[in-house]
Amino acid sequence: MPQKKVLIVHEDIDVCLLLQAILKVDFKITVVANSFAMVENYLESQSFEVVLTDVNIDGISRNQYIAYLNDKLPDAKIVVITDMDQLIIEKELFNIGIEHFLDFPLTITELNQALKPSI
C-alpha cells in the first residue's frame, strides 16, 4: 500500500520538524508550513491525504482556515493538534469538518491512534 502525504502546519517550525521526524516512518512525504501563506502556496501545486495542524495560524481566522482546508482538500483527514484545551472550540471545529482534536502535550501513541486509519 502506498504511503500517504501529510501536511504539517504549526506556527512553531520546531514543532513541525519534530512531528515530521515522528511521522516519516509511516508517511512517504511530509511537508511543513508555519503560516497560512505557506499553506496556500503548497495547496496550489500539491494535494495531501492528511493535514496535521494547529488552529492558530498567522494570516487567517480559525474557522476560515478549517473551511479553506476542507474546500481545497475535500477528501483529506484533518487532525488538529493544539494547546488550546477548550471544549467550545473543539465542538465548533468538529462541526466545520475536522476528524480529530488532540491537545498538547500529546504522546506518540495518541498521535498514531488519530492517524492510524489514514496510514
ABEGO torsion letter per residue (X at the ends): XBBBBBBBBBABAAAAAAAAAAAAAABABBBBBABAAAAAAAAAABBBABBBBBABBBGBBAAAAAAAAAAABAABBBBBBBABBBAAAAAAAAAAGBABBBBOBBBAAAAAAAAAAAX
